[in-house]
Amino acid sequence: MDINTPFAGLTPDAVLDASEALGLAPDGRLFALNSYENRVYRVGRVDADPVVLKFYRAERWSDQQILEEHAFAAELAERDVPVAAPLELHGATLHHCHEFRLAAFPLCAGGAPELDRPGARELLGRTLARIHAVGALRQFKYRQTLGLARLGLRARANVLESPLLPDHMQQRYAEISTTLLRAIEAAFRQAAPLNLIRLHGDCHLGNILWQQRGPLLVDLDDCVNGPRMQDLWMFLSGNADEQQGQWAEIVEGYNQFGAIEFRELRLVEPLRAVRMLNHAAWVAERWADPAFPRAFPWAAEARFWEGYVGDLMQQCEALEQPPLLAGNL
């Protein structure tokens, strides 16, 4: 398998063959769901509810890391925490079919979150606190820990090596990204010591389904050991007053099942910077995968990188300011 095009052989027939091999009795109905890092399909079944099949990108995670993700999801589900946990088929959750590794999940219904609805952020905070209460029972053994490599250092190196970064932006990106990394590292030193627990790791609106009883979290593919704020900061946006109000609603629910170490609040803008660095690097790293040029065509344009470096400069300025949630420190 070519690591740059790991899903080249994943034809509809191959997906249905894998479904059949797992004993899922597919009825031929197949629908590709929105996913780039992995490949995810809704598979119809004969006389049974549809399932979701997730095919893992080759060489991204080891089997041990995937199984640890599955175990965390199962542990949460056993405690009635609303997450999408993999199905156990033939005594296992991770399966191998030809060159692919895959897992089956129940098809979960739900709509897009509307956090501005009364009580929504409080309910979200309560749910995240319940996840973190379970996550705090132990750390991952095989999954990664949110350290400097994941805090943008590796991302910077990969972007500088990418042919997507225009020549005239190389020096400017190198300078700004270095400044940003220093500010991120300084912020984490100031917030230390951090209590690292098992987290969802990529907790944003796209990974939440809103059901009648509240949020259900999906896709623990990026679960990691890290500070609680990693699962919380992406729900804060806007100016200082807006973020203060949003945080007050979230923490109202969170405090019912957990507590935030308030020194973590200084990590909001550093973690936002980390995501900015990592997302551009992710697109650059995966560019040989045909799905990425189709989904992110702007990444091949010089004007994107010019604007992106400008955004990094603004983020550097944000990190120089007192934390927006300073009143809670």
GIPEDA-V963997 format. One record per residue. N is the residue number from 1. RES is the residue in one letter. SS is DSSP state (a for helix, b for strand, c for the rest). PHI is phi as a letter, one per 40 degrees, with the letter a starting at -180 (* if undefined). BURIAL is b if it has 9 or more other C-alpha atoms within 8 Angstrom, else e. Layout:
# GIPEDA-V963997
n->{N	N}
res->{RES	RES}
ss->{SS	SS}
phi->{PHI	PHI}
burial->{BURIAL	BURIAL}
This chain:
# GIPEDA-V963997
n->{1	2	3	4	5	6	7	8	9	10	11	12	13	14	15	16	17	18	19	20	21	22	23	24	25	26	27	28	29	30	31	32	33	34	35	36	37	38	39	40	41	42	43	44	45	46	47	48	49	50	51	52	53	54	55	56	57	58	59	60	61	62	63	64	65	66	67	68	69	70	71	72	73	74	75	76	77	78	79	80	81	82	83	84	85	86	87	88	89	90	91	92	93	94	95	96	97	98	99	100	101	102	103	104	105	106	107	108	109	110	111	112	113	114	115	116	117	118	119	120	121	122	123	124	125	126	127	128	129	130	131	132	133	134	135	136	137	138	139	140	141	142	143	144	145	146	147	148	149	150	151	152	153	154	155	156	157	158	159	160	161	162	163	164	165	166	167	168	169	170	171	172	173	174	175	176	177	178	179	180	181	182	183	184	185	186	187	188	189	190	191	192	193	194	195	196	197	198	199	200	201	202	203	204	205	206	207	208	209	210	211	212	213	214	215	216	217	218	219	220	221	222	223	224	225	226	227	228	229	230	231	232	233	234	235	236	237	238	239	240	241	242	243	244	245	246	247	248	249	250	251	252	253	254	255	256	257	258	259	260	261	262	263	264	265	266	267	268	269	270	271	272	273	274	275	276	277	278	279	280	281	282	283	284	285	286	287	288	289	290	291	292	293	294	295	296	297	298	299	300	301	302	303	304	305	306	307	308	309	310	311	312	313	314	315	316	317	318	319	320	321	322	323	324	325	326	327	328	329}
res->{M	D	I	N	T	P	F	A	G	L	T	P	D	A	V	L	D	A	S	E	A	L	G	L	A	P	D	G	R	L	F	A	L	N	S	Y	E	N	R	V	Y	R	V	G	R	V	D	A	D	P	V	V	L	K	F	Y	R	A	E	R	W	S	D	Q	Q	I	L	E	E	H	A	F	A	A	E	L	A	E	R	D	V	P	V	A	A	P	L	E	L	H	G	A	T	L	H	H	C	H	E	F	R	L	A	A	F	P	L	C	A	G	G	A	P	E	L	D	R	P	G	A	R	E	L	L	G	R	T	L	A	R	I	H	A	V	G	A	L	R	Q	F	K	Y	R	Q	T	L	G	L	A	R	L	G	L	R	A	R	A	N	V	L	E	S	P	L	L	P	D	H	M	Q	Q	R	Y	A	E	I	S	T	T	L	L	R	A	I	E	A	A	F	R	Q	A	A	P	L	N	L	I	R	L	H	G	D	C	H	L	G	N	I	L	W	Q	Q	R	G	P	L	L	V	D	L	D	D	C	V	N	G	P	R	M	Q	D	L	W	M	F	L	S	G	N	A	D	E	Q	Q	G	Q	W	A	E	I	V	E	G	Y	N	Q	F	G	A	I	E	F	R	E	L	R	L	V	E	P	L	R	A	V	R	M	L	N	H	A	A	W	V	A	E	R	W	A	D	P	A	F	P	R	A	F	P	W	A	A	E	A	R	F	W	E	G	Y	V	G	D	L	M	Q	Q	C	E	A	L	E	Q	P	P	L	L	A	G	N	L}
ss->{c	c	a	a	a	c	c	c	c	c	c	a	a	a	a	a	a	a	a	a	a	c	c	c	c	b	b	b	b	b	b	b	b	c	c	c	c	c	b	b	b	b	b	b	b	c	c	b	b	b	b	b	b	b	b	c	c	c	c	c	c	c	a	a	a	a	a	a	a	a	a	a	a	a	a	a	a	a	c	c	c	c	b	c	c	b	c	c	b	c	c	b	c	c	b	b	b	c	c	b	b	b	b	b	b	b	c	c	c	c	b	c	c	c	c	c	c	c	c	a	a	a	a	a	a	a	a	a	a	a	a	a	a	a	a	c	c	c	c	c	c	c	c	c	b	c	c	c	a	a	a	a	a	a	a	a	a	a	a	a	a	c	c	c	c	c	a	a	a	a	a	a	a	a	a	a	a	a	a	a	a	a	a	a	a	a	a	a	a	a	a	c	c	c	c	c	b	b	b	c	c	c	c	c	a	a	a	b	b	b	b	c	c	b	b	b	b	c	c	c	c	c	c	b	b	b	c	a	a	a	a	c	a	a	a	c	c	c	c	a	a	a	a	a	a	a	a	a	a	a	a	a	a	a	c	c	c	c	c	c	c	a	a	a	a	a	a	a	a	a	a	a	a	a	a	a	a	a	a	a	a	a	a	a	a	c	c	c	c	a	a	a	a	a	a	c	a	a	a	a	c	a	a	a	a	a	a	a	a	a	a	a	a	a	a	a	a	a	a	a	c	c	c	c	c	a	a	a	c}
phi->{*	c	c	c	b	c	b	d	c	c	c	d	c	c	c	c	c	c	c	c	c	c	g	c	f	c	c	g	c	a	b	c	c	c	a	b	c	b	b	b	b	c	b	c	b	c	f	a	c	c	b	b	b	b	b	c	c	c	g	c	b	c	d	c	c	c	c	c	d	c	c	c	c	c	c	c	c	c	c	g	c	c	b	c	b	c	c	c	b	f	g	a	b	b	b	b	b	f	c	b	b	a	a	b	b	c	c	c	c	i	b	c	c	b	c	c	c	d	g	c	c	c	c	c	c	c	c	c	c	c	c	c	c	c	c	c	c	a	b	c	c	b	c	c	b	c	b	c	c	c	c	h	c	c	c	d	c	c	c	c	c	c	c	c	c	c	d	c	b	d	c	c	c	d	c	c	c	c	d	c	c	c	c	c	c	c	c	c	c	c	c	c	c	c	c	c	b	c	b	d	g	b	c	b	d	c	b	b	b	c	b	d	c	h	c	b	c	b	f	c	d	b	d	a	c	a	c	d	c	d	c	b	c	c	c	b	a	g	c	d	c	c	c	c	c	c	c	d	c	c	c	c	c	c	c	c	b	a	a	c	c	c	c	c	c	c	c	d	c	d	c	c	c	d	c	c	c	c	c	c	c	c	c	c	c	c	c	c	c	d	c	c	d	c	c	b	c	c	c	c	b	c	c	c	c	c	c	c	c	c	c	c	c	c	c	d	c	c	c	c	c	d	d	c	c	d	c	b	c}
burial->{e	e	e	e	b	b	e	e	e	e	e	e	e	b	b	b	e	b	b	b	e	e	e	e	e	b	e	e	e	b	e	e	e	e	e	e	e	b	b	b	b	b	b	b	b	e	e	e	e	b	b	b	b	b	b	b	b	b	e	e	b	e	e	e	b	b	b	b	b	b	e	b	b	b	b	b	b	e	e	e	b	b	b	b	b	b	b	e	e	e	e	e	b	b	e	e	b	e	e	b	b	b	b	b	b	b	b	e	e	e	e	b	b	e	e	e	e	e	e	b	b	b	b	b	b	b	b	b	b	b	b	b	b	b	b	b	e	e	b	b	e	e	b	e	e	b	e	e	b	b	b	b	b	b	b	b	e	b	b	b	e	b	e	b	b	b	e	e	b	b	e	e	b	b	e	b	b	e	b	b	b	e	b	b	b	e	b	b	e	e	b	e	e	e	e	b	b	b	b	b	b	b	b	b	e	e	b	b	b	b	b	e	e	b	b	b	b	b	e	b	e	e	b	b	b	b	b	b	b	b	b	b	b	b	e	b	e	e	e	e	e	b	b	b	e	b	b	e	b	b	b	b	b	b	b	e	b	b	e	e	e	e	e	b	b	b	b	b	b	b	b	b	b	b	b	b	b	b	e	b	b	b	b	b	b	b	b	e	b	e	e	b	b	e	e	e	b	e	b	e	b	b	e	b	b	b	e	e	b	e	e	b	b	e	b	b	e	e	b	e	e	e	b	e	b	b	e	e	e}
